């Protein structure tokens, strides 16, 4: 057999092998199941992998609307005994950022729970027009497991399918039987910047720590305690509202009076419509370069002072179930950020741990 013929036959065999392997996979699209909402981490059903309902487009600023297309905090849950899980999907924006890797901006994260602990599942990935992840598992085929698949933090998912061997069991787990969610309204830090992967956003870490669902309403550069967003929050039956917008209220040129007004108005509206739902007011976590940048230190300290004064005023007015998390208790350290502001995975873990004690106390 000459070399050319050998190479041609080898290529043909590889093609047949690939086709055969593809035919063995059963692909699942959670958005194609009629009459069922199978997406978790959202306040409203039927919004694909987005974070605000369709009518918000005419009620919020364009920047907020565009960011609401990102799938931060959105996830899929399913049960399978497959020994390998494949995911293929398409995103609408650039895969990565200069200060945040593609695996965080546009990647996936898979977790499973064993007894009382969460286990991370390593995935092999390739980024192209269609992004592909393969999660190999050493599985007992007689025992199916539940999985949580976190979607990209800073990109819109326009198409997604999950593939498993056609002989494996597989079923999506629909929302509906969990506890009431914790709703977080915040900034780029709440959205997930700059975690290396979706499961390392502090909201996702905290979600696994408290074992309760979270809804991520973090909007990069645009967490401004705006009335339309507060209105939408009140439509979600929640176990806790978290207001963590001070980092954006430092960056924007709002007066002290305007910042105070937004804080007071937000809490009062939430309490007017959901009087029994606790609210957690959160200080600015600080800038980790504050020891060498006096202006930045004074800027966040000023906003924290305004927040504390507003909190005291609301308590004096008789507002109940109102809680407060201070900068020192968040615990972000000097090595915890990419750029002095946005947490690395270390910083995200520090923030989640800082939140845990008070959130756990409020909910229990």
N, C-alpha and C positions, 0 to 999 in steps of 0.2 A: 504494500500500500504506500503510495507516494505521500509526501508531507502535506501537499495541498489538500488531497482527499481526506487525510486524517484530520486536519484542522477543520474542514467543512463538516465532517461527521461529528466531531467533538462539539462544534457550535450548535449543530442541530440537536444533539442529545441534551445540551444545556438548556436550549429553548424549550424542549419538551418537558424537561425536569421542572423548569420555572412555571410553565403553564399548569403542569400537574399539581405543583405546590399551591398555586393560586386557586385552583379548582377545589382543593381540599379545605380552603378557608371559607367560613361563613361570615359575611360582613354585615354589621349592624349599624344603622343610622338612627340615633335616638329621636331625631326630629321627624322621622317618617312614620312613626307609630301613630296611627289615627286615634284621636280622642284622648290622648294621654300626654301629660306633662312629665317629662323624665329628667328635667334639668334642675339641679340643686343650686342653692346659694343666691336665689333671686327673690325679690319681693312680689313679683307679679308673674303669672304663668303666661305661656305663649309669646315670649319675647326672644325666641331663639337662644343665642348664647350672650345676650346683651343684659344691661343692668337697669335700664329704665323702660317704661312702657312707651308705645308708639306716640301717644298723645303728648308726651313730654317734649317732643321736638319743637313744638310751638310755645312752650312754657319756660324752657330753660335756655340759657345762653348757648350759642353754637359750640363753643369750646367744651362746655359740659356735655352737651349732646354727643359730640364726637367721642369724648372719652368714655361715655356710657356704653359705647359699642365694644369697648375692651372687655375681656372676659375675666377680669380680676375677681377672685373669690368664687367664680362659677365652677361647678364640677359635675361629674357624672358618677353615679354609683351603680354597681352591677355585681352579680354573683356568678362565678364560673369555676369549673374545675380544670380549665385549660392549662396546659403546660407551657404555653406561650401566648402572649397577648400582643397583637399588632394594632397600631392606630395610624391612620393616614388622614391628614387634614390640610386645609388651606387657610392662610391668614391674609388680611387685606393690606397690611403695612410692612415696613422694613422689619427684618428679623431681629436686629439688635440695635443698641445705642452705644455711644462712645463710653459711657460710664456704667453700662449694664449689659450683661451678656445675652446672647440670643436665647439661651436656655431659660432665662427668666422672662425676657420680653415676649418670646413666642413659643416657648417650650411647654412640655407637659410634666406632670409629676404623678406617680402612682403609689398609693399606700394601701396596705391591708392591715386588719386588726387581728391580733392573736391574743386571746384572753384579755388582759387589761393593758396591753401595750400596742402601740402602732409600729408597724414595720414598713420601712421604705423599700420600694422595689426599683432596682437599677434598670435603666433603659438604655438601649443603643439607639442612636438617632442619626438622621441625615436631613439636612436643611436644603430645600430647593423650592421650586414652584409648589410642589406638594411636599409637606414635611412628613417624615415617617419615623415612628418610634416602634421598637420591638422590646418587649419586656419578657425575658426568659424566666421561667419559674421551675423550681423543683417541687412538683405538686403530687400529692396523692390523688389519683384520678377518681377515687371514691369519695373524696371530701371536697366539696365546693367551698369557696371563700368569698367574702364580701370585699370589694375594692372601691376605693375613692380615687377618681381621676381628676386632678386639678387642671384647669385650662389656662391658657396664657394670661399673664398679668397686664401686658401693655400692648395687646393686639386684638383685633377682631377675628373671630373664627367664622368663616363663611361656609365651610363644608367639613364634615368629620364623619369617619366610619371606624368602627372597632371590629377587628377580625380575629376569630378563633377557629381552631380546627372544627370542621363540621360535625365531628363526633363528640365534641365537648359540650357540656351543658353551659347555657348562658342565659341570663335574664337581667334586664335593667331593674333597678330598685327606684320606685317613684317616690317623690317627696310626700309627706303627709302624716307620717307616724312619729316624727321627731318632736322634741321639745320646741317651744317657741324660739325664734332666732334672736341672736344679738345683732343689732344693726349698727354699723360703724359709718359715720359720716366724717370724712377727713380729706387729707391731701395726698400728694404723691407717695408719702411714706405709708399711709394706710393702703393705697392702691397696690403697693408692693415694691416701690423703688428703693433700693436696688438689689433685691434678692437674686441669687443665682439661679433659682428655679421656683416655680409657683408655690410649692409646699413650704418654702422658707419665708414667705411673707409673714409678718408677725400676726396678722389676723388668722392665717391658716394654722400657724403653730398654736395659737391660743385656742382655736377651734378644737384641735386634737387634745389639748390639755384639759379643757372643760367638758369635752365630748358633747358639745351642743352646736347646732348650726349657726353659721355666721353669714351675714349679708354685707358685702363690701361696697360701700358707696364712697370710696376714695377717688378723688378727681385731681389728677396731677396739676398743680399750680392753680386749681380752681375750687378748692374747698373753702368757700367764703361765707358759710352760714347764710345762704340765700333762701328767701321765703319759698320759692317753688320746690326746692329740695326738702325743706322741712315739711311742707304740705304733703309731699309724696311719702316721707317717712311715717307720717301719722296714719297712712292707709295700711301700714304693715302692722299686724298684731305681733308685738315683740315682747321678749322677756327683758330687754334692756336697750336703751338708746345710748350710744357713745358719741359725744361731740368732741372731735379731735382736729379742729381747723386752725388753731393758732399759727402754725408755721406759714400758712398762706396769708394770714392777717398781719404778719410782720412784713412780708415781702411786698404787699400792695400798699399804696399810699392812702390808706384810710386814716382819718383822724381818730384820736382816742375816743371821742364821743361816738363816732360811727361804730367803732369796734365794740364798745360797751353796749350800744343799742342792738347790734346784731346778736350779741350773746344773750341779752335779756329777752329779746323778742323770740329767739329760737326756743329757749327753755319754756317761756310762757305759752307759746303756741303748742308745743308738744304736750305740756301738762293740761292745757285747755281741752285738747282732743283725746289724750290718753292719760288721764289723771293717775291711774294706778301703775303705769309703767315707769320703772326707775330710769333716771338719767345720770350718766357719768360725764362730768366735765373734766377735760384733760388739759394740763398745762403743756406748754411748748417743752419738748425734751431737751432743748438746748443745742448749741453748736459746739462741736468737739474742738474747734480752734479758738474757743472763747478766751483762753489765757493769753493769746497773742493777737486778738482782734477785739479791742474794747468796744467798737461800734456794734458789732454783732451781738456781743454779750448784753449790752445795754438795750438793744432792740428787743430781744426775746424776753428779757427781764421785765421790760415795760409792759409787754402784752400779758405776761403772767400775772403781774400786779393788777392789771385791769380785770383779768378773769377772776382772780381771787376776790376782788371787791364786788364784782357782779354776783359771785356765788354767795357771799355774805349778805348782800342785799336781798337775794331771792330767799334765802333761809329766813331772814328777818320778816319777809312778807308772808311766811308760813308755807312755802313750797316744801312738800314732803317727798321722800324717796329721791333726794338729790344728793349725789356723791361727787367727790373731788379727788383727782389723782395728781400729785405734785411731781415736778421734774425729778427731784431726788429719788422718788420711789420708782420712777420709770427706769432709771439706772443705766442710761446710755453712756458708754465710756469713750475715752479718747481714741481707741483703736476700733471703734464700732461703726465707722462710716466710710464711705467711698470718698466723699468730698467735704467732710465737715458737717453735712446735713443728712444725706440719704444713707440709711443703714446698709451695711454688709450683712451677710448671714449671721455673723456674730452679733451685730447690733440688733437685728430682727429678733434673735433669740433673747437678747437682753430686754427688749421692749415687751415681748410676750410674757416673760417672767415677771416684769414689772407690773403688767396689767393683771396677772393671774390672781394674786392674793385678793385684790379688791373686787374683781369680777366674780370670783368664786364665792366670796362673802356675800355679795349682793344677791346672787342667784340661789344661794343655799341658806 
